[in-house]
Amino acid sequence: MLGAIAGDIIGSRFEYRPVKTADFELLHPGCTFTDDTVLTVALAEAILRGRSYAELMREYYRRYPDAGYGLGFHHWALSASSQPYNSYGNGAAMRISPAGYAFDTLEETLARAEEYTAVTHNHPEGVKGGQATAAAIFLARTGSSKDQIREFITARFGYNLSRTLAQIRPTYHFQESCQGTVPEAIIAFLESTGWEDAVRLAVSLGGDSDTLGCITGGIAQAFYGGVPETVARWALEQLDGHLREVTLEFMDKYRLSHP
């Protein structure tokens, strides 16, 4: 979970100023948490408290109204309706990392990921993006190899993970869809040598950098066993008291390492 938050924060300053290189200052004063972090922590609290994720997302939206939400989510959060809005946006995947840590089987992880995603993103591609990200985290934290993760995600969700970042990067641009973001984020993880390298590679694609960093960072944390301590401390310092408290409570409950 903290890996996703740190990836979001690191990628935030490039969201509208994309870069095509992994050589950039990592912990920059211009970085901040975005809606990716806010809704990730909302899901963590929903799992911790057994509360409605829809209710908590609306509460967090009111608490953090300027975090950079998409237009569809903005309208949903302000409406009286509890109906989803058939989105396939990458918000489905950016917020799902707690589900990858909280459940004991892959089957339950997939079922709960669908449940949490479909609250808003009930389009099949939205559900697929949320499930694929949660599944990658579950597999990574339970000892699967990168080849096994690649094979499962490809077979179950049909994503093309045979491409390389070198092939993707030259023509890749800002993408808001799950199908245009999740495979690329997973490929960045698959090509990485460590957590920091994974997030740098994700950002270097030059797309929706905070969301790419968030998705890749969550998977990389699970696979590499945590986030570098300097990065973890810095990321926690970027959060306000409430976000930090819920994050640490979730990580303690599910025995995830943190400073």
Helices and strands as residue ranges (DSSP letters): H 2-11, G 12-14, H 35-49, H 53-63, H 71-78, H 91-94, H 97-102, H 106-117, H 124-141, H 146-157, H 165-168, G 169-171, H 182-191, H 195-203, H 209-224, H 229-237, H 241-253
